[in-house]
């Protein structure tokens, strides 16, 4: 799940939907750290807390590459997102 506005967004590793701001507190900080480290390994930097700010010079190719890396990371860690 992500939240944000415009070019600012935050990744929340959660199973299910975000319905209220308090739902973000249910995200597992260990999984957030794994996503951060896995994306670094893929060549993409986000803040350790899941925050990202996109630059105006980000191209469609940059976005496609990031989304492919994120899909790889989420697929790798999907088993950790089992509902609790």
C-alpha positions as CSV (number, residue, x, y, z in Angstrom):
1,X,0.0,0.0,0.0
2,X,1.1,3.6,-0.6
3,X,-0.1,6.9,0.6
4,X,0.9,10.3,-0.6
5,X,0.1,13.3,-2.8
6,X,1.7,14.5,-5.9
7,X,5.3,13.4,-6.1
8,X,5.5,12.5,-2.4
9,X,4.6,9.0,-1.3
10,X,5.2,6.5,1.5
11,X,5.2,2.7,1.2
12,X,3.3,0.8,3.9
13,X,4.0,-3.0,3.9
14,X,0.5,-4.2,4.9
15,X,-1.8,-7.0,3.9
16,X,-5.2,-5.6,3.1
17,X,-6.4,-2.0,2.5
18,X,-5.6,1.2,4.2
19,X,-8.9,2.6,5.3
20,X,-7.9,5.1,8.0
21,X,-4.6,6.9,9.0
22,X,-4.3,4.7,12.0
23,X,-4.0,1.6,9.7
24,X,-0.5,2.7,8.8
25,X,0.6,1.8,12.3
26,X,-0.1,-1.9,11.5
27,X,2.8,-2.0,9.1
28,X,5.6,-4.3,10.2
29,X,8.8,-2.1,10.6
30,X,11.0,-5.2,10.0
31,X,9.4,-5.7,6.6
32,X,9.7,-2.0,5.8
33,X,13.4,-2.3,6.6
34,X,13.7,-5.4,4.3
35,X,12.0,-3.5,1.4
36,X,14.4,-0.6,2.0
37,X,17.5,-2.9,1.9
38,X,16.2,-5.0,-1.0
39,X,15.5,-1.8,-3.1
40,X,19.0,-0.6,-2.3
41,X,20.3,-4.0,-3.6
42,X,18.3,-3.3,-6.8
43,X,19.9,0.1,-7.1
44,X,17.0,2.3,-5.8
45,X,17.1,4.5,-2.7
46,X,14.1,5.3,-0.6
47,X,14.1,6.5,3.0
48,X,14.3,3.7,5.6
49,X,10.8,4.6,6.8
50,X,9.4,4.0,3.2
51,X,9.2,7.7,2.2
52,X,10.0,8.7,-1.4
53,X,10.0,12.1,-3.2
54,X,10.0,11.9,-7.0
55,X,12.0,14.4,-9.0
56,X,10.5,16.2,-11.9
57,X,13.3,14.8,-14.1
58,X,12.2,11.2,-13.4
59,X,11.4,9.6,-16.8
60,X,8.9,6.9,-17.7
61,X,11.9,4.6,-18.0
62,X,13.0,5.4,-14.5
63,X,9.5,4.7,-13.1
64,X,9.3,1.5,-15.1
65,X,12.6,0.3,-13.7
66,X,11.6,1.2,-10.1
67,X,8.3,-0.6,-10.4
68,X,10.0,-3.7,-11.8
69,X,12.4,-3.6,-8.9
70,X,9.6,-3.1,-6.4
71,X,7.6,-5.9,-7.9
72,X,10.6,-8.2,-7.6
73,X,11.1,-7.2,-3.9
74,X,7.4,-7.6,-3.0
75,X,7.3,-11.0,-4.7
76,X,10.4,-12.1,-2.8
77,X,8.9,-10.9,0.6
78,X,5.2,-11.6,-0.1
79,X,5.1,-14.5,2.3
80,X,5.9,-12.1,5.1
81,X,2.7,-10.1,4.4
82,X,0.3,-12.9,5.6
83,X,-2.7,-11.4,7.4
84,X,-2.3,-11.6,11.2
